[in-house]
């Protein structure tokens, strides 16, 4: 008699590359870009110094890349539930 229940988790096939090719991922990336651009737009439009504007744009791109990396992190893709 076996007391262990069978494992209902399987590894995600295709991994990160397959997930990043889905429409769901692309839509979420577009949402992230829109939200962060909206967040920085007021600060960017009020700044007159070109160097500070450049630094704000660089910070915006860094934040976008960080959020996208968190979205497609291997930690989030390690398994799927197969019910």
Backbone bond lengths (Angstrom), bond angles and torsions (degrees), N, CA, C in turn:
res aa  C-N    CA-C-N  psi(-1)  N-CA   C-N-CA  omega(-1)  CA-C   N-CA-C  phi
1 X - - - 1.445 - - 1.520 109.47 -
2 X 1.306 115.76 127.43 1.459 121.71 -178.55 1.524 109.48 -97.21
3 X 1.335 116.64 128.72 1.456 120.48 -176.96 1.520 112.89 -94.68
4 X 1.295 117.36 -16.45 1.473 120.51 -178.88 1.518 110.87 -81.51
5 X 1.313 115.73 141.28 1.458 120.82 174.57 1.527 108.60 -84.83
6 X 1.318 117.92 146.55 1.467 118.91 178.71 1.534 111.01 -65.58
7 X 1.298 115.70 145.64 1.462 121.80 -179.85 1.529 109.29 -73.78
8 X 1.312 116.79 123.83 1.471 120.66 -178.70 1.526 112.53 -96.09
9 X 1.314 117.68 8.49 1.462 120.90 178.16 1.521 109.54 -103.09
10 X 1.308 115.20 137.53 1.461 120.70 175.21 1.519 108.26 -122.99
11 X 1.298 115.98 153.08 1.457 118.75 177.05 1.517 110.31 -67.14
12 X 1.308 115.95 147.19 1.460 122.34 -179.46 1.523 108.83 -70.82
13 X 1.309 117.53 119.84 1.455 121.06 -179.28 1.523 110.38 -77.08
14 X 1.298 116.80 136.76 1.450 121.22 177.98 1.511 113.42 89.38
15 X 1.296 117.22 -25.03 1.453 122.12 175.41 1.509 114.12 64.77
16 X 1.314 114.54 -148.18 1.456 122.47 -173.95 1.525 112.75 -63.39
17 X 1.325 116.91 -41.32 1.472 119.98 -177.34 1.524 111.95 -60.41
18 X 1.320 116.33 -43.14 1.462 119.43 179.78 1.532 111.13 -67.83
19 X 1.334 116.58 -40.30 1.463 120.53 179.40 1.528 111.21 -63.87
20 X 1.333 117.32 -41.38 1.460 120.59 -178.81 1.520 112.42 -69.77
21 X 1.304 118.38 -13.28 1.458 121.66 177.50 1.521 113.77 -89.11
22 X 1.315 117.45 -4.26 1.465 120.00 -176.94 1.532 111.58 -82.65
23 X 1.317 115.35 157.39 1.467 120.84 177.82 1.526 111.25 -67.20
24 X 1.327 116.81 -34.60 1.459 120.84 179.14 1.528 110.39 -59.55
25 X 1.325 117.16 -43.17 1.458 121.61 178.71 1.528 111.02 -64.50
26 X 1.333 116.48 -45.51 1.472 120.50 -179.72 1.526 111.70 -62.46
27 X 1.329 116.82 -40.24 1.465 120.40 178.09 1.518 111.16 -64.89
28 X 1.317 116.52 -40.59 1.467 120.46 179.28 1.527 110.47 -66.49
29 X 1.328 118.38 -38.44 1.463 121.86 177.25 1.530 109.87 -63.72
30 X 1.322 117.27 -40.97 1.469 120.65 178.06 1.525 110.53 -63.60
31 X 1.334 117.46 -39.12 1.468 120.84 176.50 1.522 111.41 -63.40
32 X 1.317 116.21 -43.45 1.471 120.79 179.51 1.517 109.80 -61.17
33 X 1.338 116.77 -47.87 1.466 120.43 179.59 1.528 111.40 -59.60
34 X 1.326 116.92 -44.44 1.462 121.07 -179.61 1.519 112.17 -64.25
35 X 1.319 116.75 -44.53 1.466 120.58 -179.16 1.524 111.83 -63.43
36 X 1.327 116.22 -46.77 1.462 118.75 -178.04 1.528 112.05 -71.18
37 X 1.324 117.69 -35.38 1.461 120.05 177.18 1.521 110.18 -64.41
38 X 1.320 116.40 -40.64 1.464 120.64 177.20 1.530 110.76 -64.26
39 X 1.316 115.97 -39.21 1.468 120.90 -179.65 1.539 111.15 -62.94
40 X 1.323 117.03 -40.88 1.458 121.21 -176.71 1.528 113.79 -89.57
41 X 1.310 118.92 -10.72 1.462 121.31 -172.05 1.527 113.20 -63.22
42 X 1.315 117.88 -41.49 1.465 120.29 -179.66 1.528 111.02 -64.96
43 X 1.313 116.55 -45.41 1.469 120.77 178.55 1.518 110.55 -62.21
44 X 1.302 116.17 -42.18 1.460 121.09 -178.44 1.523 111.81 -67.67
45 X 1.318 117.58 -39.03 1.462 120.39 -178.01 1.532 112.20 -73.47
46 X 1.320 117.77 -26.81 1.464 120.82 -179.84 1.524 113.35 -85.56
47 X 1.309 117.19 -13.93 1.460 120.33 -178.10 1.527 110.51 -83.12
48 X 1.326 116.55 130.31 1.470 120.78 -179.04 1.525 112.46 -99.63
49 X 1.300 117.03 -27.89 1.462 121.13 -178.52 1.530 109.55 -73.27
50 X 1.329 117.46 124.79 1.455 121.38 -175.26 1.521 111.91 -66.52
51 X 1.332 116.91 -32.28 1.457 119.54 -179.95 1.536 110.62 -69.22
52 X 1.310 116.97 -42.24 1.467 120.13 177.51 1.525 111.08 -66.71
53 X 1.337 117.01 -36.36 1.466 120.22 176.08 1.526 110.47 -61.77
54 X 1.323 115.93 -41.69 1.459 120.77 178.18 1.529 110.58 -62.58
55 X 1.319 116.97 -43.83 1.464 120.90 179.44 1.533 111.81 -64.66
56 X 1.324 116.84 -36.57 1.466 120.46 177.08 1.529 110.08 -65.97
57 X 1.327 116.98 -41.05 1.464 120.35 178.15 1.529 111.53 -64.54
58 X 1.325 116.33 -38.82 1.470 120.28 177.77 1.527 109.86 -65.44
59 X 1.327 116.99 -43.10 1.467 120.74 178.20 1.530 110.43 -62.49
60 X 1.318 117.57 -39.42 1.459 121.91 176.90 1.529 110.75 -59.79
61 X 1.319 117.30 -48.07 1.467 120.93 179.62 1.523 111.78 -63.15
62 X 1.321 117.36 -38.12 1.461 121.02 177.90 1.528 110.22 -64.34
63 X 1.330 117.18 -44.12 1.461 120.84 178.58 1.522 111.92 -63.43
64 X 1.327 117.15 -40.12 1.466 121.03 178.26 1.525 109.96 -62.42
65 X 1.317 116.81 -48.01 1.471 120.25 -179.52 1.521 111.80 -63.29
66 X 1.332 116.87 -37.38 1.462 120.60 179.24 1.528 110.70 -64.38
67 X 1.327 117.15 -44.63 1.473 120.56 179.85 1.529 111.69 -66.12
68 X 1.329 117.13 -39.33 1.461 120.49 178.32 1.528 109.89 -65.92
69 X 1.315 116.80 -39.95 1.463 120.68 178.35 1.527 110.54 -63.52
70 X 1.338 117.52 -40.03 1.461 120.83 177.07 1.527 110.93 -64.07
71 X 1.319 116.58 -36.15 1.461 121.47 -179.64 1.521 111.26 -66.74
72 X 1.320 117.67 -42.28 1.460 120.82 -176.47 1.526 112.20 -102.11
73 X 1.307 116.74 22.10 1.454 121.38 179.91 1.523 110.76 -62.50
74 X 1.304 116.76 148.03 1.452 121.84 179.01 1.531 110.21 -63.73
75 X 1.331 117.84 -28.36 1.463 121.05 177.96 1.526 111.12 -60.60
76 X 1.309 117.11 -34.60 1.461 121.36 -177.65 1.521 113.07 -82.91
77 X 1.315 118.02 -12.80 1.464 121.36 -173.78 1.524 113.33 -114.08
78 X 1.312 118.14 13.24 1.463 119.24 -171.11 1.526 114.61 -70.38
79 X 1.330 118.32 -27.56 1.463 118.58 -178.70 1.530 110.61 -155.69
80 X 1.327 115.04 157.87 1.458 121.19 174.75 1.519 108.17 -127.19
81 X 1.309 117.53 150.97 1.448 122.52 179.59 1.521 109.26 -85.58
82 X 1.301 118.11 128.09 1.469 122.82 -176.95 1.519 110.67 -112.93
83 X 1.298 117.90 68.58 1.485 121.65 178.58 1.501 111.52 -83.86
